[in-house]
Amino acid sequence: MKLVNQELYYNHEKNLILLTEPKKLSYFEELVKIRNFLEDNLINFPVNRCSETARIIKNLVGLEEIAGYYIIKTGLILSHSWNYDKKNNFYVDLTHDQFGKFDYKIGIFPLNTNRLKPDDEETYKQKNYVYHYLPLILNDLAKITQ
């Protein structure tokens, strides 16, 4: 499985943007290390781990937390959290593969994707939720991402 998708999707077709060199993102290697650490240390990652993963990415990489809904091709709508890169104007999602089989682990999606739908109320709740165990994970992750 690749770490990042090379083709971004919208309307569930491969026809929007090519991200041909994801390693040019200044934080790409950090995302890889974080994803690998979470896979190795959290049971059943990425299933039901989107909220704390979005907070971890915010704290270690600086990308904004977003919450809302993930829309599966069948039309099923599920609660979800991910991150927003303001500088590059796209979404970064380290847990999107909990919703199905993908060829990539780190999802980079355009803002007009049909998969991710932000919701202001859900984002507010996400940003204000307190994860009591998160400092322990952040401490361990800080050692490997610096």
N, C-alpha and C positions, 0 to 999 in steps of 0.2 A: 504494500500500500504506500502510495506517495504521501509526502507530508503536506503538500499544498496542491490545490487544483490549478491546472495550467489554463483552464478555460472557465470563465465565469458564466453563470447561467441566468437567464430570465425567460419567462414564458416557457420554462422547462425545455429550452432548446439551447444548443451551443452556438449562439450567434451574436454575442454582445461584445465582450472585451477579451483580449488575450493578455494574460499576465505572464509574459515569457521569461522574466527574470525575477522571481519572487525574492531571491536573496539580496536584491538591491534595496529592499525595505530595511531600514536601519535596525529594526527590532526583530527581523526574521529568525535569526539564530536563537534569540531569547524565547520566541514562541515554540521553537522546536524543543528546546530544553525543558520548558514548562510542560508541554504536552507529554513528553517522555516521562518526566517526573510524576505527573498525575496518573498516567497509565500504570506506572510501577508501584504507586503508593496508595491509590484510592480504589477500593473495591468496586468492581463493575464500571469503572470509568469508560466511557463518558456518560453513561445512563444516569439521569437525574443529578448531574453535576454541573449544569450550565450556570446556575446562579453564582456559586462560589468561584467557578472558573472565570467568569466575567469580572468578578471583584479582584481576583488574583492578577489578571491581565491589566486591570486599571492600576493597581498598586505597583506592579513591577515594570510595566511597559508604558503606562500613562494613557491608554486608550479609554475613551468614555464608555461607561456601562450603559447598556440598552436592554430593555425587557419588552416583551410583547408576545408575538405568536409566530410559530413555525408552521408553515402550511405544506403539508405533504401532497404529492401529485394527485392523490385520490380525493383531495379536498378537505381531509381531516385537519383540524386546527388545534395545535397543542401549545401550551404555555412554554415560553423559552426565554433565555437571556443570552446576550452576545456583546460584542464591543464595536465601537465606531471610531474609525481613524479620521479625524477632522482634517488633517493635513492632506491626505490622499483621497478623502471623500469616498470611502467604502467601508463595508462591514467586515469584521474579522470574527470568525466563529470557530472555536476549538472543540466544540461538542456537537456540531451539527450531525455527525455520523451516528449519534444515538438514535436517529430517526430512520435509518436504513443503511444499506450497503453503498459506499461511495469509494471512488478510486483515490481519495485524498482525505487526510486527517485534519488539515488546517484549511478551513473554508474562507475564501475571500470573495465577497459578494458585492455587486454594485448596489447603490441605494435603491434602484428601481426593480430589484429582484422580486419575484413573486413568492419567494420562499419565506422571507423575513418581513414581518409587519410590526414595526414599533408601536407601542401604546404608552402615552404619557403617564397614565395612572400606574401601570405596571412598572414603568421605569422609575417612577418616584418611590414605589415600594422597594424595588431592587436596590436603589441607591441608599435607602435608609435602613435596610435590614442589617442586623448585627450578627455576624458569624463568630461565635465565641471561640471556636477551635482554629480559626483562620490564622491568627498570629503564629502558631506553631508551624503551619505549612509555609507561610510567607518567610519565616526565619530560615527554614531549610532551603527553600527555593532561592532566596537571596544569595546564599552561598554558592550556588551553581550558575546563577545568571549574571554574575558580575565579572 
